[in-house]
Amino acid sequence: MGKTFKGRTEDAGAPFLGADFWKRGVKIVAKVVRCFDSANGPCAVLRLAEPVTLNGEPTEEVSIGNLKGFVMALQAAGLDRLQVGDSVYIECTGLTPTTKGHERTDFCVEVERP
């Protein structure tokens, strides 16, 4: 007899760390546990070494996606996306004005890939 697998969307969801979360000096350490593609590009679900507070609740898993500054930092590291199993250090290094009328969130990213 074969194996049976069961999952629920709610069990895979993790809130996004959007631009409003990131301020200069905010940093996270995490492990990539899932990856998925969205309409905006590749995203990763991260299991945090220390929970962050989102909407007043401590949260241990979060998603990070296609923030322009994050993508640029990954590219500077020689990567186009995160992979399951990666250990990551992500720090917001500041905000840079853009010609589109909003600020780009800038990052320092370190990825250790097994």
MOPAC internal coordinates of N, CA, C and O (Angstrom, degrees):
PM7 1SCF
backbone

  N    0.0000 0     0.00 0     0.00 0    0    0    0
  C    1.4613 1     0.00 0     0.00 0    1    0    0
  C    1.5209 1   108.88 1     0.00 0    2    1    0
  O    1.2310 1   120.16 1   -39.67 1    3    2    1
  N    1.3197 1   117.30 1   140.33 1    3    2    1
  C    1.4618 1   123.08 1  -178.59 1    5    3    2
  C    1.5162 1   112.42 1   -77.36 1    6    5    3
  O    1.2310 1   121.10 1    -7.27 1    7    6    5
  N    1.2993 1   115.50 1   172.73 1    7    6    5
  C    1.4588 1   122.11 1   177.74 1    9    7    6
  C    1.5168 1   110.00 1   -83.77 1   10    9    7
  O    1.2310 1   120.68 1   -28.66 1   11   10    9
  N    1.3077 1   116.31 1   151.34 1   11   10    9
  C    1.4528 1   122.25 1   176.49 1   13   11   10
  C    1.5274 1   108.35 1  -115.03 1   14   13   11
  O    1.2310 1   121.02 1   -45.52 1   15   14   13
  N    1.3138 1   115.65 1   134.48 1   15   14   13
  C    1.4591 1   121.77 1   179.43 1   17   15   14
  C    1.5168 1   108.34 1  -120.76 1   18   17   15
  O    1.2310 1   120.33 1   -40.47 1   19   18   17
  N    1.3101 1   116.97 1   139.53 1   19   18   17
  C    1.4566 1   120.91 1  -179.18 1   21   19   18
  C    1.5194 1   107.96 1  -138.28 1   22   21   19
  O    1.2310 1   119.96 1   -43.06 1   23   22   21
  N    1.3125 1   117.68 1   136.94 1   23   22   21
  C    1.4539 1   121.91 1   178.69 1   25   23   22
  C    1.5135 1   110.88 1  -147.96 1   26   25   23
  O    1.2310 1   121.18 1   -21.19 1   27   26   25
  N    1.3194 1   115.34 1   158.81 1   27   26   25
  C    1.4608 1   121.56 1   176.99 1   29   27   26
  C    1.5191 1   108.79 1  -127.17 1   30   29   27
  O    1.2310 1   120.57 1   -38.09 1   31   30   29
  N    1.2967 1   116.51 1   141.91 1   31   30   29
  C    1.4564 1   121.35 1   178.54 1   33   31   30
  C    1.5205 1   110.74 1   -52.19 1   34   33   31
  O    1.2310 1   120.47 1   136.80 1   35   34   33
  N    1.3191 1   116.71 1   -43.20 1   35   34   33
  C    1.4611 1   121.55 1  -177.68 1   37   35   34
  C    1.5241 1   112.12 1   -59.05 1   38   37   35
  O    1.2310 1   120.17 1   149.69 1   39   38   37
  N    1.3322 1   117.27 1   -30.31 1   39   38   37
  C    1.4594 1   121.00 1  -178.80 1   41   39   38
  C    1.5279 1   112.01 1   -76.35 1   42   41   39
  O    1.2310 1   119.92 1   160.53 1   43   42   41
  N    1.3167 1   117.76 1   -19.47 1   43   42   41
  C    1.4660 1   121.55 1  -177.65 1   45   43   42
  C    1.5188 1   112.71 1   -99.22 1   46   45   43
  O    1.2310 1   120.20 1   166.12 1   47   46   45
  N    1.3119 1   117.23 1   -13.88 1   47   46   45
  C    1.4620 1   120.53 1  -176.32 1   49   47   46
  C    1.5168 1   112.00 1   -75.05 1   50   49   47
  O    1.2310 1   121.05 1   -34.79 1   51   50   49
  N    1.3156 1   115.59 1   145.21 1   51   50   49
  C    1.4648 1   121.89 1   175.17 1   53   51   50
  C    1.5241 1   106.92 1  -146.83 1   54   53   51
  O    1.2310 1   119.80 1   -45.40 1   55   54   53
  N    1.3260 1   117.98 1   134.60 1   55   54   53
  C    1.4657 1   119.93 1  -176.72 1   57   55   54
  C    1.5286 1   112.10 1   -62.91 1   58   57   55
  O    1.2310 1   121.16 1   -34.33 1   59   58   57
  N    1.3203 1   115.39 1   145.67 1   59   58   57
  C    1.4603 1   121.08 1  -179.89 1   61   59   58
  C    1.5216 1   111.14 1   -79.39 1   62   61   59
  O    1.2310 1   121.43 1   -38.52 1   63   62   61
  N    1.3287 1   114.88 1   141.48 1   63   62   61
  C    1.4593 1   121.07 1   169.04 1   65   63   62
  C    1.5216 1   106.04 1   -90.27 1   66   65   63
  O    1.2310 1   120.91 1   -90.76 1   67   66   65
  N    1.3164 1   115.86 1    89.24 1   67   66   65
  C    1.4577 1   121.31 1  -178.92 1   69   67   66
  C    1.5113 1   111.56 1   -80.13 1   70   69   67
  O    1.2310 1   120.93 1    -0.63 1   71   70   69
  N    1.3111 1   115.83 1   179.37 1   71   70   69
  C    1.4647 1   122.13 1  -176.81 1   73   71   70
  C    1.5236 1   111.68 1   -56.71 1   74   73   71
  O    1.2310 1   119.72 1   147.40 1   75   74   73
  N    1.3434 1   118.15 1   -32.60 1   75   74   73
  C    1.4603 1   120.47 1  -178.43 1   77   75   74
  C    1.5299 1   112.73 1   -67.72 1   78   77   75
  O    1.2310 1   119.28 1   158.92 1   79   78   77
  N    1.3285 1   118.98 1   -21.08 1   79   78   77
  C    1.4693 1   122.47 1   177.88 1   81   79   78
  C    1.5226 1   111.82 1   -73.36 1   82   81   79
  O    1.2310 1   121.09 1   144.45 1   83   82   81
  N    1.3325 1   115.52 1   -35.55 1   83   82   81
  C    1.4630 1   120.81 1  -169.59 1   85   83   82
  C    1.5174 1   112.82 1   -85.80 1   86   85   83
  O    1.2310 1   120.76 1   -52.91 1   87   86   85
  N    1.3176 1   116.15 1   127.09 1   87   86   85
  C    1.4584 1   124.49 1   172.40 1   89   87   86
  C    1.5242 1   107.08 1  -131.72 1   90   89   87
  O    1.2310 1   119.92 1   -23.87 1   91   90   89
  N    1.3207 1   117.76 1   156.13 1   91   90   89
  C    1.4718 1   121.37 1   179.49 1   93   91   90
  C    1.5310 1   109.69 1   -49.08 1   94   93   91
  O    1.2310 1   120.91 1   -50.28 1   95   94   93
  N    1.3382 1   115.87 1   129.72 1   95   94   93
  C    1.4590 1   121.81 1   177.65 1   97   95   94
  C    1.5146 1   115.18 1    91.33 1   98   97   95
  O    1.2310 1   119.73 1   166.28 1   99   98   97
  N    1.3329 1   118.11 1   -13.72 1   99   98   97
  C    1.4694 1   120.41 1   177.08 1  101   99   98
  C    1.5175 1   107.90 1   -71.75 1  102  101   99
  O    1.2310 1   120.54 1   -48.70 1  103  102  101
  N    1.3321 1   116.57 1   131.30 1  103  102  101
  C    1.4623 1   120.21 1  -178.14 1  105  103  102
  C    1.5197 1   110.16 1  -141.13 1  106  105  103
  O    1.2310 1   121.62 1   -26.16 1  107  106  105
  N    1.3149 1   114.50 1   153.84 1  107  106  105
  C    1.4584 1   120.54 1   175.44 1  109  107  106
  C    1.5295 1   108.57 1  -135.96 1  110  109  107
  O    1.2310 1   121.73 1   -27.13 1  111  110  109
  N    1.3171 1   114.30 1   152.87 1  111  110  109
  C    1.4598 1   122.81 1   172.69 1  113  111  110
  C    1.5190 1   105.08 1  -124.17 1  114  113  111
  O    1.2310 1   120.47 1   -48.06 1  115  114  113
  N    1.3371 1   116.71 1   131.94 1  115  114  113
  C    1.4582 1   118.66 1  -172.73 1  117  115  114
  C    1.5249 1   111.18 1  -157.84 1  118  117  115
  O    1.2310 1   121.85 1    -7.85 1  119  118  117
  N    1.3263 1   114.06 1   172.15 1  119  118  117
  C    1.4595 1   122.29 1   173.29 1  121  119  118
  C    1.5242 1   107.29 1  -122.01 1  122  121  119
  O    1.2310 1   120.67 1   -42.74 1  123  122  121
  N    1.3240 1   116.32 1   137.26 1  123  122  121
  C    1.4642 1   121.11 1   178.81 1  125  123  122
  C    1.5298 1   108.44 1   -77.06 1  126  125  123
  O    1.2310 1   120.76 1   -57.78 1  127  126  125
  N    1.3474 1   116.15 1   122.22 1  127  126  125
  C    1.4675 1   120.35 1  -178.59 1  129  127  126
  C    1.5260 1   113.24 1  -108.71 1  130  129  127
  O    1.2310 1   119.96 1   157.00 1  131  130  129
  N    1.3268 1   117.68 1   -23.00 1  131  130  129
  C    1.4670 1   121.36 1   176.90 1  133  131  130
  C    1.5199 1   108.46 1  -151.54 1  134  133  131
  O    1.2310 1   120.79 1   -27.17 1  135  134  133
  N    1.3080 1   116.10 1   152.83 1  135  134  133
  C    1.4663 1   122.50 1   173.76 1  137  135  134
  C    1.5208 1   108.27 1  -129.49 1  138  137  135
  O    1.2310 1   121.02 1   -32.04 1  139  138  137
  N    1.3254 1   115.65 1   147.96 1  139  138  137
  C    1.4590 1   120.25 1   177.20 1  141  139  138
  C    1.5151 1   108.81 1  -154.10 1  142  141  139
  O    1.2310 1   120.98 1   -18.97 1  143  142  141
  N    1.3178 1   115.73 1   161.03 1  143  142  141
  C    1.4554 1   121.23 1   176.87 1  145  143  142
  C    1.5180 1   108.89 1  -103.06 1  146  145  143
  O    1.2310 1   121.03 1   -40.82 1  147  146  145
  N    1.3185 1   115.64 1   139.18 1  147  146  145
  C    1.4593 1   121.16 1   175.81 1  149  147  146
  C    1.5231 1   108.15 1  -118.88 1  150  149  147
  O    1.2310 1   120.59 1    -2.25 1  151  150  149
  N    1.3103 1   116.48 1   177.75 1  151  150  149
  C    1.4614 1   120.70 1   177.65 1  153  151  150
  C    1.5241 1   110.88 1   -61.96 1  154  153  151
  O    1.2310 1   120.34 1   156.73 1  155  154  153
  N    1.3384 1   116.95 1   -23.27 1  155  154  153
  C    1.4636 1   121.57 1  -178.96 1  157  155  154
  C    1.5217 1   113.47 1   -96.68 1  158  157  155
  O    1.2310 1   119.66 1   178.96 1  159  158  157
  N    1.3294 1   118.26 1    -1.04 1  159  158  157
  C    1.4578 1   120.42 1   178.85 1  161  159  158
  C    1.5166 1   112.63 1   125.60 1  162  161  159
  O    1.2310 1   120.61 1    10.35 1  163  162  161
  N    1.3302 1   116.44 1  -169.65 1  163  162  161
  C    1.4661 1   120.63 1  -176.64 1  165  163  162
  C    1.5313 1   111.90 1   -69.67 1  166  165  163
  O    1.2310 1   121.37 1   -36.45 1  167  166  165
  N    1.3235 1   114.98 1   143.55 1  167  166  165
  C    1.4615 1   122.47 1   179.26 1  169  167  166
  C    1.5230 1   108.94 1  -133.99 1  170  169  167
  O    1.2310 1   120.81 1   -19.87 1  171  170  169
  N    1.3185 1   116.06 1   160.13 1  171  170  169
  C    1.4584 1   120.95 1   178.22 1  173  171  170
  C    1.5201 1   109.30 1  -137.23 1  174  173  171
  O    1.2310 1   121.11 1   -35.56 1  175  174  173
  N    1.3340 1   115.49 1   144.44 1  175  174  173
  C    1.4571 1   122.01 1   172.51 1  177  175  174
  C    1.5220 1   106.56 1   -97.89 1  178  177  175
  O    1.2310 1   121.08 1   -51.86 1  179  178  177
  N    1.3211 1   115.54 1   128.14 1  179  178  177
  C    1.4550 1   122.71 1  -175.86 1  181  179  178
  C    1.5184 1   110.45 1  -112.87 1  182  181  179
  O    1.2310 1   120.35 1   -46.41 1  183  182  181
  N    1.3351 1   116.93 1   133.59 1  183  182  181
  C    1.4679 1   121.64 1   170.21 1  185  183  182
  C    1.5235 1   106.16 1   -94.81 1  186  185  183
  O    1.2310 1   121.12 1   -64.70 1  187  186  185
  N    1.3181 1   115.46 1   115.30 1  187  186  185
  C    1.4532 1   121.50 1  -172.98 1  189  187  186
  C    1.5304 1   112.17 1   -77.93 1  190  189  187
  O    1.2310 1   120.71 1   -35.87 1  191  190  189
  N    1.3318 1   116.25 1   144.13 1  191  190  189
  C    1.4641 1   121.07 1   174.06 1  193  191  190
  C    1.5267 1   109.71 1   -67.82 1  194  193  191
  O    1.2310 1   120.31 1   145.51 1  195  194  193
  N    1.3444 1   117.02 1   -34.49 1  195  194  193
  C    1.4622 1   122.85 1   175.29 1  197  195  194
  C    1.5210 1   107.93 1  -133.43 1  198  197  195
  O    1.2310 1   119.98 1   -47.90 1  199  198  197
  N    1.3405 1   117.65 1   132.10 1  199  198  197
  C    1.4648 1   120.19 1  -177.92 1  201  199  198
  C    1.5331 1   112.14 1   -60.96 1  202  201  199
  O    1.2310 1   121.05 1   -26.97 1  203  202  201
  N    1.3177 1   115.61 1   153.03 1  203  202  201
  C    1.4614 1   122.47 1   171.11 1  205  203  202
  C    1.5250 1   107.31 1  -112.35 1  206  205  203
  O    1.2310 1   120.63 1   -20.35 1  207  206  205
  N    1.3242 1   116.40 1   159.65 1  207  206  205
  C    1.4623 1   120.50 1   178.61 1  209  207  206
  C    1.5192 1   109.01 1   -98.39 1  210  209  207
  O    1.2310 1   120.78 1   -59.58 1  211  210  209
  N    1.3236 1   116.12 1   120.42 1  211  210  209
  C    1.4601 1   123.02 1   176.19 1  213  211  210
  C    1.5171 1   108.15 1  -126.47 1  214  213  211
  O    1.2310 1   120.15 1   -51.38 1  215  214  213
  N    1.3114 1   117.31 1   128.62 1  215  214  213
  C    1.4633 1   122.40 1  -178.47 1  217  215  214
  C    1.5280 1   111.27 1    53.81 1  218  217  215
  O    1.2310 1   120.47 1  -143.30 1  219  218  217
  N    1.3373 1   116.71 1    36.70 1  219  218  217
  C    1.4562 1   121.52 1   177.32 1  221  219  218
  C    1.5179 1   115.29 1    79.03 1  222  221  219
  O    1.2310 1   120.22 1  -176.96 1  223  222  221
  N    1.3282 1   117.19 1     3.04 1  223  222  221
  C    1.4657 1   121.27 1  -177.34 1  225  223  222
  C    1.5209 1   111.16 1  -118.33 1  226  225  223
  O    1.2310 1   119.60 1   -42.28 1  227  226  225
  N    1.3397 1   118.37 1   137.72 1  227  226  225
  C    1.4663 1   119.20 1   173.09 1  229  227  226
  C    1.5299 1   109.43 1   -67.49 1  230  229  227
  O    1.2310 1   120.70 1   -45.58 1  231  230  229
  N    1.3248 1   116.26 1   134.42 1  231  230  229
  C    1.4571 1   121.91 1  -175.00 1  233  231  230
  C    1.5172 1   109.34 1  -128.91 1  234  233  231
  O    1.2310 1   120.73 1   -51.33 1  235  234  233
  N    1.3426 1   116.21 1   128.67 1  235  234  233
  C    1.4696 1   121.26 1  -177.37 1  237  235  234
  C    1.5203 1   113.07 1   -99.94 1  238  237  235
  O    1.2310 1   120.02 1   159.46 1  239  238  237
  N    1.3378 1   117.58 1   -20.54 1  239  238  237
  C    1.4605 1   120.86 1   176.41 1  241  239  238
  C    1.5116 1   109.37 1  -124.88 1  242  241  239
  O    1.2310 1   121.22 1   -46.52 1  243  242  241
  N    1.3297 1   115.27 1   133.48 1  243  242  241
  C    1.4604 1   122.02 1  -179.29 1  245  243  242
  C    1.5255 1   108.55 1  -136.60 1  246  245  243
  O    1.2310 1   121.39 1   -17.21 1  247  246  245
  N    1.3165 1   114.94 1   162.79 1  247  246  245
  C    1.4645 1   120.88 1   174.61 1  249  247  246
  C    1.5204 1   108.87 1  -110.07 1  250  249  247
  O    1.2310 1   121.11 1   -33.28 1  251  250  249
  N    1.3131 1   115.47 1   146.72 1  251  250  249
  C    1.4585 1   121.23 1   171.97 1  253  251  250
  C    1.5122 1   106.72 1  -131.87 1  254  253  251
  O    1.2310 1   121.05 1   -38.77 1  255  254  253
  N    1.3056 1   115.60 1   141.23 1  255  254  253
  C    1.4514 1   118.40 1  -173.78 1  257  255  254
  C    1.4984 1   113.85 1  -132.91 1  258  257  255
  O    1.2310 1   121.84 1    52.41 1  259  258  257
  N    1.2987 1   114.09 1  -127.59 1  259  258  257
  C    1.4489 1   121.98 1  -164.31 1  261  259  258
  C    1.5261 1   113.20 1   -95.44 1  262  261  259
  O    1.2310 1   119.80 1  -141.46 1  263  262  261
  N    1.3390 1   117.99 1    38.54 1  263  262  261
  C    1.4651 1   118.88 1   172.56 1  265  263  262
  C    1.5226 1   107.67 1   -63.10 1  266  265  263
  O    1.2310 1   120.25 1   -50.97 1  267  266  265
  N    1.3073 1   117.14 1   129.03 1  267  266  265
  C    1.4720 1   121.52 1  -173.24 1  269  267  266
  C    1.5293 1   112.22 1   -54.10 1  270  269  267
  O    1.2310 1   120.13 1   133.52 1  271  270  269
  N    1.3316 1   117.36 1   -46.48 1  271  270  269
  C    1.4621 1   120.33 1   180.00 1  273  271  270
  C    1.5174 1   112.56 1   -63.39 1  274  273  271
  O    1.2310 1   120.14 1   144.61 1  275  274  273
  N    1.3342 1   117.34 1   -35.39 1  275  274  273
  C    1.4662 1   121.33 1   178.23 1  277  275  274
  C    1.5265 1   110.16 1   -67.44 1  278  277  275
  O    1.2310 1   120.62 1   134.95 1  279  278  277
  N    1.3255 1   116.42 1   -45.05 1  279  278  277
  C    1.4714 1   120.93 1   177.94 1  281  279  278
  C    1.5282 1   110.01 1   -60.64 1  282  281  279
  O    1.2310 1   120.30 1   137.20 1  283  282  281
  N    1.3245 1   117.04 1   -42.80 1  283  282  281
  C    1.4641 1   120.84 1   179.56 1  285  283  282
  C    1.5331 1   111.07 1   -63.00 1  286  285  283
  O    1.2310 1   120.12 1   139.22 1  287  286  285
  N    1.3420 1   117.38 1   -40.78 1  287  286  285
  C    1.4704 1   120.57 1   178.53 1  289  287  286
  C    1.5198 1   111.05 1   -65.47 1  290  289  287
  O    1.2310 1   120.12 1   139.74 1  291  290  289
  N    1.3399 1   117.38 1   -40.26 1  291  290  289
  C    1.4744 1   120.26 1   175.96 1  293  291  290
  C    1.5242 1   110.05 1   -61.47 1  294  293  291
  O    1.2310 1   120.40 1   135.01 1  295  294  293
  N    1.3366 1   116.83 1   -44.99 1  295  294  293
  C    1.4658 1   120.51 1   179.63 1  297  295  294
  C    1.5213 1   111.16 1   -62.06 1  298  297  295
  O    1.2310 1   120.00 1   141.01 1  299  298  297
  N    1.3366 1   117.61 1   -38.99 1  299  298  297
  C    1.4636 1   121.28 1   177.85 1  301  299  298
  C    1.5263 1   110.95 1   -63.70 1  302  301  299
  O    1.2310 1   120.67 1   152.28 1  303  302  301
  N    1.3411 1   116.32 1   -27.72 1  303  302  301
  C    1.4673 1   121.36 1   177.58 1  305  303  302
  C    1.5299 1   111.71 1   -83.69 1  306  305  303
  O    1.2310 1   120.30 1   176.24 1  307  306  305
  N    1.3418 1   117.04 1    -3.76 1  307  306  305
  C    1.4634 1   120.89 1  -179.97 1  309  307  306
  C    1.5157 1   114.03 1    89.81 1  310  309  307
  O    1.2310 1   120.21 1  -161.95 1  311  310  309
  N    1.3402 1   117.20 1    18.05 1  311  310  309
  C    1.4679 1   121.33 1  -178.35 1  313  311  310
  C    1.5231 1   110.22 1  -120.92 1  314  313  311
  O    1.2310 1   120.61 1   -29.26 1  315  314  313
  N    1.3273 1   116.44 1   150.74 1  315  314  313
  C    1.4626 1   119.25 1   174.45 1  317  315  314
  C    1.5266 1   111.82 1  -104.61 1  318  317  315
  O    1.2310 1   120.25 1   165.07 1  319  318  317
  N    1.3380 1   117.12 1   -14.93 1  319  318  317
  C    1.4639 1   121.39 1   178.15 1  321  319  318
  C    1.5158 1   109.40 1  -166.19 1  322  321  319
  O    1.2310 1   121.22 1   -16.78 1  323  322  321
  N    1.3297 1   115.27 1   163.22 1  323  322  321
  C    1.4553 1   120.93 1   174.04 1  325  323  322
  C    1.5263 1   109.21 1   -82.67 1  326  325  323
  O    1.2310 1   120.60 1   -20.19 1  327  326  325
  N    1.3307 1   116.45 1   159.81 1  327  326  325
  C    1.4658 1   122.28 1   177.94 1  329  327  326
  C    1.5228 1   109.29 1  -128.44 1  330  329  327
  O    1.2310 1   120.80 1   -26.60 1  331  330  329
  N    1.3338 1   116.08 1   153.40 1  331  330  329
  C    1.4586 1   121.14 1   175.60 1  333  331  330
  C    1.5246 1   108.76 1   -55.88 1  334  333  331
  O    1.2310 1   121.01 1   -46.87 1  335  334  333
  N    1.3260 1   115.67 1   133.13 1  335  334  333
  C    1.4588 1   121.40 1  -179.52 1  337  335  334
  C    1.5223 1   113.66 1    98.84 1  338  337  335
  O    1.2310 1   120.06 1   162.61 1  339  338  337
  N    1.3486 1   117.48 1   -17.39 1  339  338  337
  C    1.4650 1   119.81 1   177.52 1  341  339  338
  C    1.5239 1   109.82 1   -62.54 1  342  341  339
  O    1.2310 1   120.70 1   -39.99 1  343  342  341
  N    1.3294 1   116.27 1   140.01 1  343  342  341
  C    1.4641 1   122.00 1   167.88 1  345  343  342
  C    1.5241 1   106.09 1   -99.51 1  346  345  343
  O    1.2310 1   120.62 1   -46.64 1  347  346  345
  N    1.3298 1   116.42 1   133.36 1  347  346  345
  C    1.4616 1   119.43 1  -173.72 1  349  347  346
  C    1.5197 1   111.85 1  -129.93 1  350  349  347
  O    1.2310 1   121.86 1   -34.15 1  351  350  349
  N    1.3240 1   114.04 1   145.85 1  351  350  349
  C    1.4577 1   123.74 1   169.50 1  353  351  350
  C    1.5202 1   104.45 1  -121.61 1  354  353  351
  O    1.2310 1   120.46 1   -57.02 1  355  354  353
  N    1.3199 1   116.72 1   122.98 1  355  354  353
  C    1.4635 1   121.71 1  -177.92 1  357  355  354
  C    1.5223 1   107.38 1  -129.02 1  358  357  355
  O    1.2310 1   120.80 1   -54.92 1  359  358  357
  N    1.3422 1   116.07 1   125.08 1  359  358  357
  C    1.4629 1   120.92 1   178.97 1  361  359  358
  C    1.5179 1   109.18 1  -130.72 1  362  361  359
  O    1.2310 1   120.99 1   -44.50 1  363  362  361
  N    1.3206 1   115.72 1   135.50 1  363  362  361
  C    1.4609 1   120.84 1   173.67 1  365  363  362
  C    1.5233 1   108.13 1   -79.37 1  366  365  363
  O    1.2310 1   120.95 1   -56.18 1  367  366  365
  N    1.3303 1   115.78 1   123.82 1  367  366  365
  C    1.4635 1   120.63 1  -178.18 1  369  367  366
  C    1.5189 1   112.53 1  -101.18 1  370  369  367
  O    1.2310 1   119.91 1   174.87 1  371  370  369
  N    1.3259 1   117.78 1    -5.13 1  371  370  369
  C    1.4572 1   120.45 1   177.56 1  373  371  370
  C    1.5121 1   111.91 1   147.22 1  374  373  371
  O    1.2310 1   121.32 1     9.90 1  375  374  373
  N    1.3084 1   115.08 1  -170.10 1  375  374  373
  C    1.4548 1   123.32 1  -179.60 1  377  375  374
  C    1.5178 1   108.86 1  -127.05 1  378  377  375
  O    1.2310 1   120.60 1   -39.86 1  379  378  377
  N    1.3276 1   116.46 1   140.14 1  379  378  377
  C    1.4551 1   122.08 1   178.91 1  381  379  378
  C    1.5282 1   109.36 1  -122.01 1  382  381  379
  O    1.2310 1   120.09 1   -52.79 1  383  382  381
  N    1.3548 1   117.43 1   127.21 1  383  382  381
  C    1.4697 1   119.67 1   176.90 1  385  383  382
  C    1.5392 1   110.45 1   -60.58 1  386  385  383
  O    1.2310 1   120.74 1   -31.93 1  387  386  385
  N    1.3192 1   116.19 1   148.07 1  387  386  385
  C    1.4654 1   121.32 1   176.75 1  389  387  386
  C    1.5244 1   108.89 1  -123.41 1  390  389  387
  O    1.2310 1   121.13 1   -12.04 1  391  390  389
  N    1.3046 1   115.44 1   167.96 1  391  390  389
  C    1.4656 1   120.55 1   178.05 1  393  391  390
  C    1.5292 1   111.65 1   -76.62 1  394  393  391
  O    1.2310 1   120.15 1   173.65 1  395  394  393
  N    1.3352 1   117.31 1    -6.35 1  395  394  393
  C    1.4683 1   120.77 1  -179.32 1  397  395  394
  C    1.5248 1   112.89 1   -91.25 1  398  397  395
  O    1.2310 1   120.39 1  -175.90 1  399  398  397
  N    1.3338 1   116.86 1     4.10 1  399  398  397
  C    1.4507 1   119.96 1   175.29 1  401  399  398
  C    1.5219 1   115.07 1    89.82 1  402  401  399
  O    1.2310 1   119.82 1  -174.81 1  403  402  401
  N    1.3035 1   117.95 1     5.19 1  403  402  401
  C    1.4676 1   120.18 1   175.49 1  405  403  402
  C    1.5200 1   108.41 1  -134.92 1  406  405  403
  O    1.2310 1   120.86 1   -12.97 1  407  406  405
  N    1.3117 1   115.96 1   167.03 1  407  406  405
  C    1.4543 1   119.78 1  -177.80 1  409  407  406
  C    1.5251 1   111.07 1   -92.70 1  410  409  407
  O    1.2310 1   121.32 1   -34.86 1  411  410  409
  N    1.3333 1   115.09 1   145.14 1  411  410  409
  C    1.4662 1   120.94 1   173.37 1  413  411  410
  C    1.5222 1   107.07 1   -90.45 1  414  413  411
  O    1.2310 1   120.06 1   -47.28 1  415  414  413
  N    1.3136 1   117.49 1   132.72 1  415  414  413
  C    1.4562 1   122.22 1   174.80 1  417  415  414
  C    1.5232 1   107.81 1   -81.97 1  418  417  415
  O    1.2310 1   120.64 1   -53.79 1  419  418  417
  N    1.3379 1   116.38 1   126.21 1  419  418  417
  C    1.4642 1   121.42 1  -178.59 1  421  419  418
  C    1.5277 1   110.15 1  -102.20 1  422  421  419
  O    1.2310 1   121.02 1   -31.84 1  423  422  421
  N    1.3338 1   115.65 1   148.16 1  423  422  421
  C    1.4594 1   121.62 1  -173.82 1  425  423  422
  C    1.5203 1   112.20 1  -134.73 1  426  425  423
  O    1.2310 1   121.46 1   -24.63 1  427  426  425
  N    1.3208 1   114.81 1   155.37 1  427  426  425
  C    1.4558 1   123.94 1   162.53 1  429  427  426
  C    1.5258 1   104.60 1  -111.58 1  430  429  427
  O    1.2310 1   120.71 1   -52.35 1  431  430  429
  N    1.3257 1   116.26 1   127.65 1  431  430  429
  C    1.4615 1   120.40 1  -176.40 1  433  431  430
  C    1.5243 1   109.34 1  -126.89 1  434  433  431
  O    1.2310 1   121.10 1   -46.25 1  435  434  433
  N    1.3317 1   115.51 1   133.75 1  435  434  433
  C    1.4612 1   121.33 1   170.52 1  437  435  434
  C    1.5189 1   107.23 1  -123.61 1  438  437  435
  O    1.2310 1   120.88 1   -48.04 1  439  438  437
  N    1.3278 1   115.91 1   131.96 1  439  438  437
  C    1.4657 1   121.27 1  -179.28 1  441  439  438
  C    1.5118 1   108.20 1  -126.59 1  442  441  439
  O    1.2310 1   121.21 1   -53.34 1  443  442  441
  N    1.3333 1   115.30 1   126.66 1  443  442  441
  C    1.4604 1   120.57 1   172.90 1  445  443  442
  C    1.5132 1   107.14 1  -109.58 1  446  445  443
  O    1.2310 1   121.31 1   -59.83 1  447  446  445
  N    1.3236 1   115.10 1   120.17 1  447  446  445
  C    1.4663 1   121.00 1  -176.05 1  449  447  446
  C    1.5315 1   108.49 1  -110.27 1  450  449  447
  O    1.2310 1   120.43 1   -56.36 1  451  450  449
  N    1.3427 1   116.78 1   123.64 1  451  450  449
  C    1.4763 1   118.85 1  -179.72 1  453  451  450
  C    1.5178 1   113.25 1   -66.26 1  454  453  451
  O    1.2310 1   120.10 1   180.00 1  455  454  453

